[in-house]
Amino acid sequence: MKKLMTICFGLSLLTLGVASAQDTSTMKHDSGKMGMSKKASKVTGKVSDDGKTFVSDSDSKSWTINNPDAVKGHEGHHVTLTAHVDTDKSEVHVMSLKMAK
């Protein structure tokens, strides 16, 4: 009887471990936007002439603007963006912008 209880306990732990591993992998797959920052960051740089990219002053890195309508009218200008940054995809989602000094 002890042997049967030990086997059942071992199988339940094994089943729990497998279920937990599957849940974690699904979570990682579904949260593809985890690279996007939850808190908006302020970044200063220049909006490209077509309004689709942004080059930061700090590291001269080029970022794709995933909502180019937010920078409409500021193409080619030096601005400070308040944006959510996705470092994995090199994208920014502009929340607001100001002309830089």
N, C-alpha and C positions, 0 to 999 in steps of 0.2 A: 504494500500500500504506500509506503514511504517513497519507493522508487517511482510509482505512478504520479504522485504529487510533485516530486522533483521534476519529472519530465514535463508535466503540465505547466509548472511554473517557468521552466526554461523556454518552452514554446511560446508562452504568453509574452515573455520578455523579448524574444526574437521577433514576434509579430509586432510588438510595440516599436521596436527599433526600426523595422522595415517601414512601418506606417509613418514614423517620424522622418525618416530619410526622404520618403516620397513627398511629404508635405513641404519640406525645406526646399527641395529642388523645384517644385511647382511655384513656390513663393519667389524664388530668384528669377524664374522665367517670366512670371507675370509682372514683376516690378521692373520692367525695362527702363522706366523713367527714374530709377533710383539715382542716376547720375545727375539729374536736374536738382539744383539746390532748392531747398524748401524756403530758405530765407533769401530775400532779394539782396543783391550786392550792388555797390556803386562802383562803376568802372568808367574811367575817362579815356577818350580816344577819338578817332575820326570815323564817321560814317562814309562808306564808299559813295562814289558818284551815282551808282545805280540804286543805292539804298538797300542792298541785299547783304552786305558784309560790314563788319566793324573791326577796326584795328586798334587795339589797346595801346596806350602810351607806355605802360609799365614794362611790357615784355614784347611789344610789337607783334603779338599773336593775332591772327586773323580769325574772327568768329563769324559764323553764318547767323543772320538775324532771321528767326523763324516766324516773325510777324512784322514784315517790312512796312505795313501800313502805319505802324506806331512811330516810325521815323520819317514819314512822308513830310516833305518840306524842309528837311534838315540834311539832305544829301550833300556830301562834300564838306559838312561842317564839323568843327571840333566840339564835342558834346560830352556830358557826363550822363551815363545811363544808370538807371536803377533797373536791374534786370535779374531774372533767374538764369543762372549759368549752368549749362550742361557740359562739363569738361570731357565726358566720354565722346560726345558727338561734335564738340567744338561749336556749340550753338548757344545763342542767348535769346531769351524771351523778354522783350522790352516791356517794362511796366510803366516807366515814365522817363523823360529826358529833359535836361537843361542845357543851355548853351554853356560851354566851358569858358572860364576866364582866361 
